[in-house]
Amino acid sequence: MANGTIKQLFGNRGFGFIQIEEGQDIFFHANEVRGTSFDSLTEGQLVEFEVTDTPKGKNAVNVTLVGESG
């Protein structure tokens, strides 16, 4: 599992970006949020996730809030 901070949320479009330790941003879709709803997320929250490669680049999947259990 990787860790990062929610950098940007686009609630009306159902996706966001997580900033990882290396300073890169990684895309995540609302469907990949686990244990809470996408709409309850806020920028600056710490999250854990897995990284998968897609034709468009790396995506975060199985995104969970750090300290939350689902």
C-alpha positions in Angstrom: 0.0 0.0 0.0 1.1 3.5 -0.8 0.3 6.7 1.2 -0.5 10.2 0.1 -2.6 13.3 0.7 -5.7 14.3 -1.3 -4.6 17.2 -3.3 -7.6 18.1 -5.4 -11.2 16.9 -5.6 -13.6 17.4 -8.5 -16.8 16.3 -6.8 -19.0 17.2 -9.7 -16.9 15.0 -12.0 -16.3 12.1 -9.6 -12.5 12.1 -9.5 -9.5 13.6 -7.7 -5.8 13.6 -7.4 -3.6 12.3 -4.6 -0.1 13.8 -4.0 2.4 11.0 -3.2 5.7 11.4 -1.3 7.7 11.7 -4.4 5.8 14.9 -5.2 3.8 13.3 -8.1 0.1 13.5 -8.4 -1.9 10.3 -9.1 -5.4 10.1 -10.4 -8.3 8.3 -8.5 -11.9 7.8 -9.4 -14.8 8.0 -7.0 -15.6 4.3 -7.6 -12.2 3.4 -6.1 -13.0 4.9 -2.6 -13.5 2.3 0.1 -14.9 2.6 3.6 -16.4 6.1 3.1 -18.2 8.0 0.4 -16.3 10.1 -2.2 -18.5 13.1 -1.3 -17.2 13.0 2.3 -13.5 13.3 1.3 -11.8 16.7 1.8 -8.5 18.0 0.4 -5.6 17.4 2.8 -6.8 14.1 4.1 -4.3 11.2 4.4 -5.1 8.1 2.4 -3.7 4.7 1.6 -4.1 3.1 -1.8 -2.7 0.7 -4.3 -1.3 1.8 -7.6 -2.2 0.3 -11.0 -1.0 1.1 -14.5 -3.5 2.1 -17.1 -3.1 3.2 -20.7 -3.4 6.8 -19.5 -0.8 6.4 -16.6 -0.9 5.4 -13.0 -4.1 5.3 -11.1 -4.9 4.9 -7.4 -7.3 2.1 -6.5 -8.8 0.8 -3.2 -8.4 4.3 -1.7 -9.1 4.4 2.0 -8.7 7.0 4.7 -5.7 6.5 7.0 -7.0 5.4 10.4 -10.4 4.4 9.0 -11.6 0.9 8.7 -14.2 -0.2 6.3 
